[in-house]
Amino acid sequence: MKSHKGFDSIRDKKVWDSAVRHLSKRDRVLARIIRKAGKVEIPKRWGYYEAIVQSIVYQQISGSAGDSILKKFKAIYNGRLPTPEKFLATREAVVRKAGISPQKYSYLKDLCTRIEDGRLELGKFESMDNDKIIEELDEVRGIGRWTAEMFLMFSLGRTDVVPMDDLGLKKSIMRAYKLKGHPSEKRFAELAKSWSPYGTIASLYLWRSTDTVEY
């Protein structure tokens, strides 16, 4: 499975199988994790706009709190996320009653405004490289590199993304490679280079090894 511009996807079984062979050959620790994990379910696809909206709603709160707020937010729009146009047409006070903080409201407003005025064209992301996508998403208020990397992994299915700032991944590496602490930036970079071009799949197996991420 490739996009129309030729990017491999983690949802392509042939790509996944090639990744397993590559990672098992290049990294003994990952080879053991892969054998132990067996078949790992390929993550479901996240919609582009929906994924970004939800990432904003869930920032810095527990999963259960995020679930509650998202449900109330959707209730404003008959149980669905609003289109950017509908969101911008909704009074702030109405959105705030759902539990959306003033800061997160400003983030959502900036996202929707950029989509509506054409500065952010999510439909073009399939044909763009990872660094360019991260750069564009970073322009949106409240969206940082980690959120952009999750978007690349779970929405676009890009094969070579290693979120080096992810605490869960750092803990998984520390445990798997028997380190005394979190991996240094140099060690992390060396691992990512050895996993390339399948860093995403390596990350998924490492997360699974300690069940530190849900997808």
PyMOL commands that set and color helices and strands:
alter all, ss='L'
color gray80, all
select helices_A, chain A and resi 13-26+28-37+48-57+63-75+84-88+92-96+102-117+122-127+130-138+145-154+167-176+185-195+199-210
alter helices_A, ss='H'
color red, helices_A
deselect
rebuild
show_as cartoon
